[in-house]
Amino acid sequence: MCALQALSLVGFVVFYLVELVQGAGDDPTRVVMSALLILVFAVGIGALARGWWRGASWPNTPTIVWNLLLLPVAWSLFQADRLVVALLVGVVAVVGIVAAVRADTTEPTQA
């Protein structure tokens, strides 16, 4: 789930930069700074995905926190009448939370 979230954030960065090149953005500085901020989050979520892929236990809590932060985003999208996007973000957040909680993060014991 984290890998999909990171890829979608990278997609938003590409979208912002394409808009910048096409001149669609009204403030180039704001567009570049938004793209950089989104890229920072994409790298962070990508690090979580890599940790999950390697079987580490440390990504558990940051994954839960990240997905909990997505719930207010989904709610604000819902209030802004962006129902499909709100539902998508909310479902992804809940699935991410459940997956992180259910993940086996116990370290194997060595005899």
Secondary structure, DSSP 8 states (H G I E B T S, - for coil): -HHHHHHHHHHHHHHHHHHHHHT--S-HHHHHHHHHHHHHHHHHHHHHHHHHHTT-STTHHHHHHHHHHHHHHHHHHHHTT-HHHHHHHHHHHHHHHHHHHHS--------
